[in-house]
Structure formats: structure tokens, C-alpha cells
């Protein structure tokens, strides 16, 4: 994966999941600093993973950056449905 390679070279520790179910288990067990979430995951899709992450008090505060495929299949409205308050002011 290109993202994994770039982040690893930049010095970040990268942990990957092969599907949405595994992603939830890893997030709960490791409590990462950041999640890059593919909306097109097998087994449990990205919107369901995002919803589960934000509904679980253990993982709710983990920042999530959403990566998606074709905009016609998955747009910003799906992310807003999964988590109504997705944007935060970093200041």
C-alpha cells in the first residue's frame, strides 16, 4: 500500500487491517493516535466501522481520516451519517 510505505518512511509505526472487523479489533486493542479509514473495506464497510468507532467510548476520541473510492459510490454525506460531527477546529 502506498500510504503505508510513505508513512513508514516518515517514521510512523503503521498497523494495517485486511477488513473492517479486523480494523475495529485493532483500534480497540491498540488505541492508535490516528486512523486512516478506507470506506471500501470488505466484511464491514467503512461507514459501519466509523459508526462503531465513534459509538464506542474506548475509540470515540481517535481521529479518523476517511479515504474513499469513487465519489459517486461513497460521498461525504455517508460520513456525516456515520458521525454527525466529523470536523473539529484544530485551534
N, C-alpha and C positions, 0 to 999 in steps of 0.2 A: 504494500500500500504506500502510495506517495506521501500521504500525511504522516504516517508512522515513521518513515525514513527521514523526512525533514525534521520532525520534532526530535527524534533520537539524535540526529547530528547536532542539533542545537542544545543538546544536553538534558533533554527532558526524559523521564522514565515513562515509557509508553506501555500500556496494557491493553490488549485488544480482546474483543469478544466476537464469536462467529455468528451469534444470533441475539435476538432481543432478550430471551430468557437468561442467557449467559451474562449479558450486559447488566441486567438487574442484580444478579447474584454477585458479580464482581463489584458493582457500585456499592452494594450493601456491605460486603466484606472488607473492602479496601478504602472506602470513603475517599475517592480521588479529589484532587484540587479542582479539576475541570473535566467535563465530559464532552467529547466530540461525538454527536449522535447522528448516525445515518438514518434517515427516515425510511429507507428501503430495506430494512433488516428482515431476514427470514424468521419464521416461527411467531415472533411477537414483533409487530411493526414499530417503527419509530414513534408515532403518536401515542401508542399504548405504553411504550417504555417511558416516554416523557411524562405522561399522566401518572404512571406508577411511581416514578422518581419523586415527583412533586407532591404526591399524596402521602408519601412515607416520611414521617418526621426525621428519620435517620439520614435520608438522602435529599430531603427537600431544599436544603441550602446549597447544594452543589451546583455551581454554574454550569449551564449546558449551552453549547454551540451546536446548532442544528445544521447538518449537511443534508441536502436533498438532491434527488434526481431531477427529471424533467418537471418544470414548474407547472405544467398542465396536469400532472398527476398528483402533486403534493405542493400546496401553496402555503403562504403564511397563515391563512385562516385556519388550517388544520392545527398548526402550532398554537394559535390563540385558543382553540377549543380545548386543547390538552392542558394548557396552563394560561389562564386569562391574563396574568400579569408577567409577561415574559421580559419586558425591558426594565432596566434599572439605570438610574443616573449614577455613573461612577464617581461623581464628585460629592 
